[in-house]
Amino acid sequence: MSVPAQATEWGIALQSAKVGDGVYTTSSYDWHRYRVPTITGGGMQDQATLPLELGGIITPTGGYKSGAYFVQEVDIIPRLEDTFGWLLLATLGNVSSVTGQKYSNAGWVPNVGAVGHLFRFNPTDSASLPWLSARMKIPGNTSADIRGILGYDCKASGFRFNIPGAGLITGRFGVQGRVPTMPNNTNTLGWTWANQFEGSDTIAHAGLGSMTIGSTVPKVTGLTMDIVNTLSSPRDEFVVGDFFPDDVAVLTRAVRMRASMKWENSDIWSLLMNGSATAETWSALPYFSETAGSVRGFFFEAQSPATIPATSVSYALRVMADNVMMSYDPNSLRLRAGGLIEYVVNLDVLQPDDSALPYVQVALDNAVSGYVVS
């Protein structure tokens, strides 16, 4: 009989430390579950046939496994009420929480009734990411057929925000880990979660948002934002004496964006090509948008339709950067009969000249007291 996927459950738990060769115990962690449209991947293994060997036979004669690891991507519709903060902490690595305030373009400002959370790279170690575990319960035709897939000693490979002109903001969360396991029926049925599934009223909505690049307010019809953590390859981490990768190291990190824009006039195009809105000749200097006072180099905010209980404060998400390099996609400007003029702009977040400034900041407003890994 076919098995529908609808009853699948997925979630993560942040680990206080790498397990390594120690004993992993699922119940030692606080697990947070999420409603997700799609889960791709899980336990992976390197398996191949033996190479051809001399002896007259011209077909493969055997096979072998090299090792195993965990890789997964999950599509998600972020709710801002609670659990989304754990994904942000896993992706960025550091969080500060302040009751009664929010972090915005002017820094920390009062926000009575809410708790503000600021996620960023660890100021003392930009390569620092928390270890985490990810698991999913796979349904069966009967209760006895239910199994689990779990990976531990993982790190977040990144998070993609898909922001339309109006409507739901969606995302994709990536995980890469050392060890995959497949808990049996009894263990999987015994899984517990620290939270209930969150409703739809605290979703991040692009129609309740705003975006600025410096002092410019572009007409953006769609924005893709990638927080990229480049991790060491499992194959590069295999060592003698172990079937699993030795580590998951953070090699590089970056934030890249692509914005589809309506052409209202030639100002932005000319800025990117010629260095100013009125110049007529090409400039060899890239266009940088840098923070000046409370005017951020890049600023995005989206709120939820609902407010925090007993307040008039909306749940909110903000992304800010102090130094952004802009360029246009030369193949994106296509003039079509019967259509609007649109084009695509690339935005690469750069480290500010003042190395003490954060590379990127993601702020979240809700009523959670804090995100602390136990």
N, C-alpha and C positions, 0 to 999 in steps of 0.2 A: 504494500500500500504506500502511496505517496504521503509525505509528511509536510504539511504547511509550516512555513518559517515563523508565523506570526507570534507564537508563544516564546520565541527566543528572548533571553534577557542578557544584557551586556552592562558591564560596569568596570570601574577601576578602584584601586586602593593605593595610596602613596605609602611607600616603605621608608622607614627612618634610616635604613642602611642597606647596603648590598648583602644578599644572603650568601652568594658565592658557593663554597662547598658545604655550607651549613645546612641544617634541616629547615625546610620551608613548611610553615604551618598556615594554611589559609585563614583560619579563624583568628589569627593574631592581628589582623588588620581591619580597619574600618572601610567597608566597601560601599561605594556610591554607584547607584544604577541610573541609567539614562534611557529615555525613549529615543530610538535611533531608526532612521529609515533603512539603512543598509550597513552591513558589516562585511568586510572583505578580508580574507586571510585569517591567520592564526598560527598554529604550529607548522613549521617548515622543515624540510629535510633535504639534504643534498644526496641524491641517489643517481647512479649511472650504470651502464653496462661496462664490462671490462673492455679495454682496448683490444684490437686484433693482435693475435700472437702467432708467431710462425709455427707451422705444424700441419699445413695443408687445409685447415678448415677456414672458410672465408665468411663465416657468420659469427655473431657474438656468442660467446660460450658461458658467460656468467655475469653477475652484477654485484654491486656493493653499495653501502652507504658510507658517506664521509662524516656526517654530523647533523645536528639539528639546532634550530633556533626559532624565534618567534617574531613575526612581522604581521601587522594588522593596520587597516585603515577603516574608520567609522564615519559615516555621514551623520550629522546631527543638526537639530533645530534648537539653538541655544535658548534655554530659559534662564532668566537672570535672578530667580528667587534664591538659589542656593548652590546647587551642585556644579554649575558652570565654573565657579571659582576654582574648583579642584583641577579642572582641565587647564585653566589659565596658569595656575601655579605649576602644574606639570610641564607646561610648554615654555614658560618664561623663567621660572626658578626662584623667584623671590617675591614676597608680598608684605606690605605694611597696611594695617587696618586702623582706622580712627573713627570712633563713635561720634555722631553728630556733625560730621564733615564729609566733604567729597573732594576728590582731586580733579581739577579742571584746568583750563588754559592759564588761569591765574594761580595755580598751585592749590594748596588746601584752603577751602573756604567753608563757611557754615552750611550745614544741610540737616536741619533739626529733624529727628525721627528716623534717620537712616544711618547706616555704617558705610564709610567709604573704604574701598580696598584698592591699593595701588600695586599692580604687578609689573615687574621689570626684571632685567638681568641682575644677578647678584652683584652688588657694587664692588665687592672685593674679589670676585672670581667670576668673570663673564661666561666661563665654560661650565659653571655649576648648574646641574639639573637634578631634581630629586629622582630617586629610584621609584619605580611603581610596578604594580601587577595589573594585569587585565584578564578578564574572564568572561565567558559566555556560556549560558545554559542552552543546550540544543534540545528541542522537544522531540518526542517520539510518538508513535501511534498508541503506545500505552505508557503508563508511568514508569514501567520497568525499562523502557527503551531510552529514557532521558539520560544524556551524558553531558559532560562539561569539557570545555577547552580552556586552558589557563596558561598564561605566560608570566614568569616572574623575572626579577632583575631586568626590568625594561626601562627605557627612557622615551620621552616624547620626541618623535622625529619632526613634528611641526603641527601647525594648525592653519587651515585656510578659511578665511571669511569670504563668503559670496554675498555681496550686498547689491540688491536690485535697485532700480529707481524708486520703487515702492513695493512693499510687501515683506514677506518673511526674510530675515537674514538667516542663512544656513552656513554650515561649516563642515570641515573634514579634519578629523583628528588622527594623527599617525603615531604608531607605537612600534618600537623595535626592542627585542629583549633577548636574553641569554638562553633561558630554559623553557621549553614548552612541556606541558603535562596534559593528560586527559583523565580527569577525575572520574571515578566510576559512578554508577547510579546512586549509591547510598551517600557518597560524599557530596555529589551535586545537589541532591534533594535536601541536604542539610545546610546549604548556603543560606546566610542571612545578609540583610542589607541595612545600612544605617539610615536610609531614607525611603519615603514613598515616591512614586513617580510624580513629577511636577506637572501642573496644569498648563494650559496654553495662554493664560492671560498675562504671563510675565515674559513672553517672547520678546526678543529685540526686533523692532519694526523699523524698516528704512523710512517709512512715511512719517515717522516721528523722529527724524534725524536731521543732521546738518553736517556739512563738510566745507572746510576752507583749506586753501594752500597759501600760506602767508596771509595777505589781505585779500586774495582773490577768492571769489565764491563761484566756482565753476558749475555748470549745469551737467551733472554727472548722471548718466542713465544706467550705469552699472559699474561696480568696483569689485575687483578681486584683490584680496590682501593675503599674502603668504608669510607666515612666520616660519622660517626654515632653520631647523637644527640639523646640520650635516653630521651624521654619526659614523663611527668606524664600521666598516663592512664586517658582517659576521665571518665571512671567509678569511678576512685579514686577521681576525681575532682567534682563530683556531690555534691551539698549542698542543704539543705532544702530551698525551696522557689524559685527554678530556675530549668528549664528543660534543661539548657545548662551547660557544665562544667564551673567551676568558674575560672580556669586558665589553662595555658599550661606551666608547669615549666620544666626547663632543669635540669635533674638529673645527668647524666653522659655524657661524650663525649670521643670519641676515633677515631683513624684512623687505619684501618686494611687492609692489602694487601695480595693477593695470586698471586704468579708469577709462571707460567709454564716455566721451563728451559730445554734447550737442555743439555745433558750430553756430554761435550767435554773432560773432565777428572774428576778425583775424588776430585779436590781441594775444591770446595764449599761444597760438601757432607762431606768431612773430617773436614772442618772448623766447620760445624754445629754439627757434632758428637763428634769430638776429640779435638776441640779447635785450630787446626792448619792444614795446608794443608799436612803436612808430618807426623803428629802423627798417631800412630797405636792403641792407647787405648782410651777408652771413657773418656770424661771430664764432670764433674758435673756442670761446669760453662757454662751458656748459651752464645751464641755468640752475642755480641753487636757491631753494626757499629755506631761509634760516629764521629761527625764532628771534623776534625783537620785542622785548618786554612781555606782555601777555598775548601777543600775536604769535601763535605757534607756526613753525615751519609747515606742519601738517596737523590738522585737527579733524577728527570725526566723532560724532556722537549719535547714538540711537537710544531711544527710550522705549518702554513697554506701554501697552494700552492701560495696564493696571497700575495702581499706586500701592505703596507699602501700607499694610493695614494700620489703621488709626492715624494716618498721615495723608497729606496731599502731595507727597513726594513720589515721583515715578521711579521705578527701577530703571537703571541706565547703564550704558556701556560707552566708554570713550577710548579712542586710540589717538596718541599724540607722539609727534617726533619733532626734534629741534633742528634737524638738518636733512633736507630731502633734495636729491638731484632728480630733475625732470628731463625726460626726453620723449619724443613722439615716435610712434610706430609708422614708418614711412609708407608701409603698404596698407595702412588702415584708412587713409583718406580716399574714399571711392565715391565719386559723384554719379548717382544713378537716377535716371529719369523716373519721376514719380516718387522719389524718396527724399528723406531729410539728409542734410549734411552732418556726418558724424566722423569722429576720429578717435584714436586710442593714444593715451599718454602713459608712459611708464614712470613710476616713482620708485627710486631706490633710496632707502633710508641709510644715511651715513652717520658715522660717529661725529658728534659735534667737536669743534675745535677745542673747546674746553672739555678735557677728558673726564672731568668730574660730573658732567651732565649725563643723564641716562641716555642710552641708545634709543630706546623706545619705551613708552609708558602705556599701559592698558589699565583703565580704571573701571571699577564696577561698584554700583550703588545698590545695596539691598539691606536686609535686616540681620544678616549673619554676623555674629560677634567677631569671627576671625577664621582663618584657614591655617590651622596648626597641625603639622604631621606628628602623630603620636608614636 
